[in-house]
Amino acid sequence: MAIPKVAVLSDIHGVLPALEAVLAEPDVRAADRVVLTGDIAAGPQPVEVLDLLTSLGDRVVWVRGNADRELVEYARTGVISTPDAIATWAAGELRPDQLELLDSLPTSVTLEVAGLGPVVFCHATPRDDEEVVLVDSRLDRWAEVFTGLEPAVRTVVCGHTHMPYVRLAHTRLVVNPGSVGMPYGRAGAHWALLGGGVTLRCATFDADTACARIAAESGYPDAAEWADYFIRARASDADALETFGPRDGR
């Protein structure tokens, strides 16, 4: 049976106030499933974010992102493929059970969603957890990243680039809900609602309060500076597109 309503949360990045704002949204509370499309914990409040999400039980469907994979790798080996000060700090904060959880997650899941049929949920693309596709990626790039998908899959939901969009590519609907905790271009906690169609949503919250809370509650030494930059979305969408462009093969 198709799932009537699915809320999609991507790239939470350990930001508890942003996550709480999304979870308080009436349509998220009413959703039949909450799908997390990766990069869940690498941020200033990793333990608290994972504890809150696990408290929601079986209604949550988890997908692992590249940052989640790297947290586990660093915690176990002391090596991280993409050096990032807050990620290495977060890896040291996580409990063993939380590392096991992240390590056990699938890189994609397929759910039957009302009005959309089989939907593939992934972090970056269905075949890789860190390659880049963008709203204006060329069609032959989309053909590459769709390689191996079943013909019945007409909708792909991804994250990774922290910018929300919906577009068609080779007759497939591609949805990026944007980022809950590290938005580029527009402040707020971005998410998407699926079921009978797709709508992009944004939960608003007080940035001053959130930044102060992160600075006070996180043990990350540069938490105040980190929060000021990311919570206030000081990186524009133009900045992000310019940075990501070469990774899109441009």
Phi, psi and omega in degrees: 000136181291145179281126184295312184223132179232124172265133182245124179240125181234153171051056176290323175052044171064029181254098187295314180300322179293317178298315179299323179296319179292315182296339178278348179297133182305320181287338173283317177300326183271350184296145179285329176222149171241113182260130178256115183261046165091170186053063190270318195246347186284092183181196191282343181226059188293318182295314183295320179295314180294321178296319179295316182293318180293334178292345180279349173074212189287352177292340181269133175247122188258138171232138182273137174257174181298323180292326176295316178300317183291327175301314181295316180301315182291319180299328185263336186236344185077010180239137177229136186287330177238097184303131181202119187300318183288330178291317179293324175296313182299322179301323179285345180274332188291142176285160178304321180293329178286323175296319177298319178300308181299321181292333184274353189285147175284159177274348173200157173222154176240126179233146174274116184245136182305129178081351183237344183075207179293127180241129175267126176251127181216181179268297181259298172219166181299339185253352187203143185268004179216005175284158190251130164229148187231172182302329182250022175300144182292155185295326179291335173294316178297322177300321178298310187285343176276356182306129177094350178288143175295141180303333182290342181282113181250356180223134177235128178247125182227181178218232167081318186262358170066022178228125184283140172196162170226131178209162171264141175213113182054046177071358176266140174276128178247129183236128169239116183286353188082191186250136173290312191253342183224063184289144172251132174098313182220131179290163181116167180261105188271144178203177180223151176243125179246147177139106186075003183153194182225132172230137175271134184234163175215119176272127179266150177205165184283114184293322180299314180295318181296316180296318179295321180294316179297317179299323183279325190262335182277144175272000179292127187302327182254032185299320182296315180294317179300312182296318180300320182286312188273319180297324180272006176051053182286344171275122181280166175295325178295319176300313183295317180296322178294320180291316184282339187310310180299330179284349175268005177085020182274000000 
